[in-house]
Amino acid sequence: MPPLITPNEALELGEIEDHAEIEALVEWAWRARRERFGDSTDMCSLVNAKSGGCAEDCGFCAQSKYAEADTPRHAMMEPEQILEHARAAEAAGAHRFCMVTQGQGLSKRDFEKVLEGVKLVSEHTNLKRCVSIGHMSGQRAKALKQAGVQRVHHNVETAASYYPEVSSTVRYDGRLRTIDAVREAGLETCVGGILNLGETREQRVEMAFQLAGIDPTSVPINLLNPRPGTKFGDRELMDPWETVKWIAIFRLILPDALFRLCGGRVENLGELQTTAVKAGLNGVMMGNFLTTLGNTPDEDRSMFEELGLNVARQSDNGANPRPDNRSGWLEGETPDVVGAALTEPEPALAGLEVRLWDPASQLHFQRKRAVPGRPDGAPNTGQGRETREARARRAQAA
């Protein structure tokens, strides 16, 4: 479906600051979301399957070798570990599960582990399967589909005109080629970006309409959570009402896309997270993110339930997903292992533990011995500022 507003109208909406006017905009976006998706939701959870040591220079990321932040590091997970995290995600109420790795591509060995992990998740859970593993060829995209992946995530990050400020080692055109390879393999696409990287309002509108041209199934919206020691480490958080406004604008530009709010939502939105849901979201990334903390699953579910939306696990999550699977290619059924366990006598639950990915306790943070200068010559900023994750690690150690 084409956008519901023009670029000029989007720019005009981007200028409003009065909270009552923003609330009226939210109501408009809420109607558009309900007309297309009813009360259905699409709740995700992820696992950081391989972390740290990235050779790229993305200005927002602490995993980059060019960042002076401590490196969050662990090697590629074994397939059985991926399944363990998937089962916890399902028990917490997630509908889909995304396996994420750092960098712009995987070795043959690590790629095979992803394929085996996907197969295990497909065989032993009722979750929809997604991956985010950097650039890939058409051949790899087809292998992912054969293993049971339904959707591949690969962000454009920002508007094409601002992209050189975000990364000089990962090409924007290369991102588009990966998205094309994913679509040609018959997989759904998950393509979004990050707000508040320093882009102008015009560039936010530019990114939204570029996404409309790509027409992804799913659009994840991240909000910059500045990481000390990165290029963008000294950025201020986004004003909560400004954030809500832009979520609503993006919804009106991409009325048929599945919108989910991901990294940075707790820090940037605070008490307006539920208002952000009403601004057009289909779901959120439940629990924690790659290297940062989020809400608890209970908090995430309650935001949607307050608005009368259905967050219940559906019996067809893996077989014939609700309105959020536009391609509808996936057939066959997968067992509801967690649901079956919950109907058994108490002893059957003894081994079932809901423990989502926790970067505060499951990542090892390592100081870099040497940090090369950024290719664009920009400094790293924000050093010395304590993060929420650092406070959590200190509390766990006490």
C-alpha positions in Angstrom: 0.0 0.0 0.0 1.4 3.5 -0.8 2.2 5.9 2.0 -0.7 7.7 3.6 1.1 11.0 3.6 3.5 12.8 1.2 7.1 13.8 2.0 6.0 17.4 2.4 3.2 16.4 4.8 5.6 14.3 6.7 8.0 17.2 7.1 5.1 19.4 8.3 4.2 16.8 10.9 7.8 16.6 11.9 7.7 20.2 13.0 4.8 19.9 15.5 5.8 20.2 19.1 2.5 20.7 21.0 1.7 17.5 22.9 -2.0 17.7 22.1 -1.2 17.8 18.4 1.2 14.9 18.8 -1.5 12.9 20.6 -3.9 13.6 17.6 -1.2 12.3 15.3 -0.8 9.2 17.5 -4.6 8.6 17.2 -4.3 8.7 13.4 -1.4 6.2 13.4 -3.3 4.0 15.8 -6.3 3.8 13.4 -4.0 2.9 10.5 -2.4 0.2 12.6 -5.7 -1.3 13.8 -7.3 -1.2 10.3 -4.5 -3.4 8.9 -3.5 -5.6 11.8 -6.5 -5.7 14.2 -5.4 -6.7 17.7 -2.6 -9.0 16.6 1.0 -8.5 17.8 4.4 -9.8 16.8 6.7 -10.1 19.8 10.3 -10.9 19.2 13.2 -12.0 21.3 16.8 -12.3 20.3 20.1 -13.9 21.3 23.5 -12.4 20.7 25.0 -15.5 19.2 28.4 -14.0 18.5 29.7 -10.8 20.0 32.7 -8.4 19.8 35.7 -7.9 17.6 33.8 -6.3 14.7 36.1 -4.9 12.0 33.6 -2.3 10.9 33.4 1.3 12.1 29.7 2.0 12.7 29.6 5.0 14.9 27.0 3.8 17.3 28.5 0.4 18.1 30.7 -0.6 21.0 31.6 -3.9 19.3 33.6 -2.0 16.6 37.4 -2.3 16.8 37.5 1.4 16.3 35.4 2.1 19.5 37.3 2.9 22.7 34.5 1.2 24.7 35.2 -2.1 26.4 34.5 -4.9 23.9 31.5 -7.2 24.7 32.8 -10.5 23.6 31.9 -14.2 23.3 32.5 -16.8 20.6 29.9 -18.2 18.3 27.3 -20.2 20.3 26.8 -23.9 19.7 23.5 -24.9 18.2 22.3 -26.4 21.5 22.9 -23.1 23.3 20.9 -21.3 20.7 18.0 -23.7 21.3 18.2 -23.1 25.0 17.7 -19.4 24.5 14.9 -20.0 22.0 13.0 -22.1 24.5 13.4 -19.5 27.2 12.1 -16.8 24.7 9.0 -19.0 23.9 8.3 -19.5 27.5 8.4 -15.8 28.1 5.8 -15.2 25.4 7.8 -14.4 22.3 6.3 -15.2 18.9 9.5 -15.1 17.0 13.2 -15.6 17.8 16.2 -13.9 16.1 19.7 -15.2 16.1 22.2 -12.3 15.8 25.9 -12.2 15.1 28.4 -9.3 14.9 30.2 -8.2 11.8 29.4 -8.2 8.1 29.6 -11.9 7.4 30.3 -15.3 9.0 33.0 -17.9 8.4 31.8 -21.2 6.9 32.1 -22.8 10.3 30.0 -20.2 12.1 27.4 -20.1 9.3 27.0 -23.9 9.7 26.3 -23.4 13.4 23.6 -20.9 12.6 22.0 -23.4 10.2 22.1 -26.1 12.8 20.7 -23.8 15.4 17.8 -22.8 13.1 17.0 -26.4 12.5 16.9 -27.1 16.2 14.6 -24.1 16.9 12.4 -25.2 14.1 12.2 -28.8 15.4 11.8 -28.1 19.1 9.8 -24.9 19.4 6.8 -23.2 17.9 8.7 -19.9 17.2 9.1 -18.1 14.0 12.7 -18.0 13.0 14.8 -14.9 12.0 18.5 -14.2 11.6 20.7 -11.1 11.5 24.1 -12.2 10.3 25.4 -9.4 8.1 26.0 -9.4 4.4 25.2 -12.6 2.5 25.1 -14.1 -1.0 22.0 -15.5 -2.6 23.4 -19.0 -2.0 23.6 -18.4 1.7 20.1 -16.9 1.7 18.7 -20.0 0.1 20.5 -22.2 2.6 18.9 -20.2 5.4 15.5 -20.7 3.9 16.1 -24.5 3.5 17.1 -24.7 7.2 13.9 -23.1 8.3 14.5 -19.3 8.5 11.5 -17.2 7.5 12.8 -13.7 7.8 16.3 -12.0 7.6 17.1 -8.7 9.3 19.5 -6.3 7.7 19.1 -2.5 8.5 20.0 0.4 6.3 20.6 2.3 9.6 19.8 5.8 8.3 19.0 7.9 5.3 21.3 7.4 2.3 22.4 11.0 2.4 23.5 10.7 6.0 24.9 7.2 5.9 28.6 8.2 5.4 28.5 9.8 8.9 27.4 6.4 10.3 29.9 4.1 8.6 32.7 4.4 6.1 33.6 0.7 5.9 30.1 -0.8 5.3 28.7 0.5 2.0 25.0 1.5 1.8 24.7 -0.2 -1.6 26.1 -3.4 -0.1 23.2 -3.4 2.4 20.7 -3.0 -0.4 22.4 -5.9 -2.3 22.0 -8.2 0.7 18.3 -7.2 1.0 17.8 -8.0 -2.6 19.5 -11.5 -2.2 17.2 -12.2 0.8 14.1 -11.3 -1.1 15.2 -13.3 -4.2 15.6 -16.4 -2.0 11.9 -16.2 -1.0 12.6 -14.9 2.5 10.8 -12.0 4.2 12.8 -8.9 4.9 13.3 -7.0 8.2 14.8 -3.6 7.4 14.9 -0.5 9.6 17.4 1.9 11.3 18.3 4.1 14.2 16.9 7.5 15.0 18.9 10.3 16.7 22.3 9.6 15.1 22.6 13.3 14.2 20.3 13.2 11.1 18.0 16.1 10.3 14.3 15.9 10.2 14.5 16.0 6.4 16.8 12.9 6.5 14.4 11.1 8.8 11.7 11.6 6.2 14.1 10.5 3.5 14.9 7.3 5.4 11.2 6.5 5.9 10.4 6.9 2.1 13.5 4.9 1.2 12.2 2.1 3.4 8.8 2.5 1.7 10.6 1.9 -1.6 12.3 -1.2 -0.2 8.9 -2.4 1.1 10.2 -4.7 3.9 7.8 -7.0 5.8 9.1 -5.7 9.1 10.6 -2.4 10.1 12.5 -2.3 13.4 13.0 1.2 14.9 16.0 1.7 17.2 16.7 4.8 19.3 20.3 5.7 19.9 21.4 4.7 23.4 24.8 6.4 23.4 27.7 4.0 24.2 30.7 5.7 25.9 33.8 5.5 23.8 32.0 5.4 20.4 31.7 8.1 17.8 28.2 9.0 19.0 28.9 8.4 22.7 28.2 12.0 23.7 24.8 12.3 21.9 21.8 13.4 24.1 18.9 11.1 24.4 15.9 11.8 22.2 13.0 13.7 23.7 10.2 11.1 24.5 7.5 13.1 22.7 9.7 13.7 19.7 10.3 9.9 19.6 6.5 9.1 19.7 5.9 11.7 17.0 8.4 10.1 14.6 7.1 6.6 15.2 3.6 7.8 14.2 5.0 9.5 11.1 6.9 6.3 10.0 3.7 4.3 10.5 1.8 6.6 8.2 4.6 6.4 5.6 4.7 2.6 5.8 1.1 1.6 6.6 1.5 -2.1 5.7 4.9 -2.8 7.4 5.2 -4.5 10.8 6.7 -2.0 13.2 8.6 -3.0 16.2 10.6 -0.9 18.7 14.0 -2.2 19.7 17.2 -0.8 21.2 17.1 2.4 23.3 13.4 2.5 23.9 13.7 2.3 27.7 16.2 5.1 28.0 14.6 7.4 25.4 10.9 6.9 26.0 10.7 6.3 29.8 7.0 6.4 30.8 5.8 7.0 27.2 6.5 3.5 26.0 2.9 2.6 26.0 2.1 5.8 24.0 4.7 4.7 21.5 2.9 1.4 21.1 -0.3 3.3 20.3 1.7 5.3 17.7 1.6 2.3 15.5 3.7 -0.6 16.8 3.0 -4.2 16.1 5.5 -5.4 18.7 8.8 -4.9 20.4 12.0 -6.8 20.9 11.1 -8.4 24.2 13.5 -8.4 27.1 17.1 -7.4 26.4 19.0 -6.4 23.3 22.4 -7.3 21.9 24.6 -5.6 24.5 22.1 -3.5 26.5 19.2 -4.1 28.9 15.5 -3.7 28.1 12.2 -4.3 30.0 11.1 -7.5 31.6 8.8 -9.7 29.5 5.9 -8.9 31.8 6.4 -5.2 31.3 6.5 -5.6 27.6 3.4 -7.7 27.4 1.5 -5.3 29.7 2.1 -2.3 27.4 0.2 -4.0 24.6 -2.5 -5.5 26.8 -3.3 -2.0 28.2 -4.4 -1.1 24.7 -6.5 -4.2 24.2 -4.0 -6.0 21.9 -3.5 -9.8 21.9 -0.1 -10.9 23.1 -1.1 -14.6 23.7 1.0 -17.3 22.1 -0.9 -18.6 19.0 -1.0 -22.2 18.0 0.0 -21.4 14.4 3.1 -19.2 15.2 5.4 -21.5 13.2 3.0 -22.9 10.7 0.9 -20.1 9.3 1.7 -16.8 11.1 -1.0 -14.2 11.6 -1.2 -11.1 9.5 2.5 -10.5 10.0 3.6 -13.1 7.4 2.7 -11.4 4.1 4.5 -13.9 1.9 2.6 -16.9 3.5 5.1 -19.3 2.1 5.7 -21.4 5.2 3.7 -24.6 5.5 3.7 -27.4 8.0 3.4 -27.5 11.8 6.0 -27.4 14.6 5.4 -28.8 18.1 4.4 -26.5 20.9 6.9 -27.9 23.4 6.5 -25.3 26.1 2.7 -25.4 25.8 2.8 -29.2 26.2 5.0 -28.9 29.3 2.7 -26.5 31.0 -0.2 -29.0 30.8 1.9 -31.7 32.4 2.0 -32.4 36.2 4.4 -30.2 38.2 7.5 -32.5 37.8 7.5 -31.8 34.1 8.3 -28.1 34.7 11.4 -28.8 36.8 13.7 -28.2 33.9 11.9 -25.3 32.4 13.6 -22.0 33.2 12.6 -18.7 31.7 15.9 -16.9 31.4 16.2 -14.6 28.5 19.5 -13.4 27.0 21.1 -11.2 29.7 24.1 -9.0 28.4 24.8 -7.8 31.9 25.8 -11.3 33.1 26.4 -13.3 29.9 28.8 -11.0 28.1 32.5 -10.7 29.0 33.7 -7.2 28.6 37.3 -6.9 27.6 39.5 -3.7 27.3 41.0 -3.2 23.9 44.8 -3.2 23.9 45.0 -0.8 21.0 42.3 1.2 19.2 43.1 2.3 15.6 41.9 5.7 14.5 38.5 5.9 12.8 38.8 5.8 9.0 36.8 9.1 8.9 39.1 10.7 11.5 36.2 11.3 13.9 36.9 11.1 17.7 35.3 8.7 20.1 33.2 10.5 22.7 31.4 10.0 26.0 34.2 8.2 27.8 33.7 7.8 31.6 29.9 7.9 31.5 28.4 4.9 33.4 25.8 2.9 31.6 22.8 1.1 33.0 24.4 -2.2 32.1 27.6 -1.3 34.0 25.6 -0.5 37.1 23.8 -3.9 36.7 27.1 -5.7 36.4 28.4 -4.0 39.5 25.3 -4.9 41.5 25.6 -8.5 40.4 29.2 -8.6 41.6 28.4 -7.1 45.0 
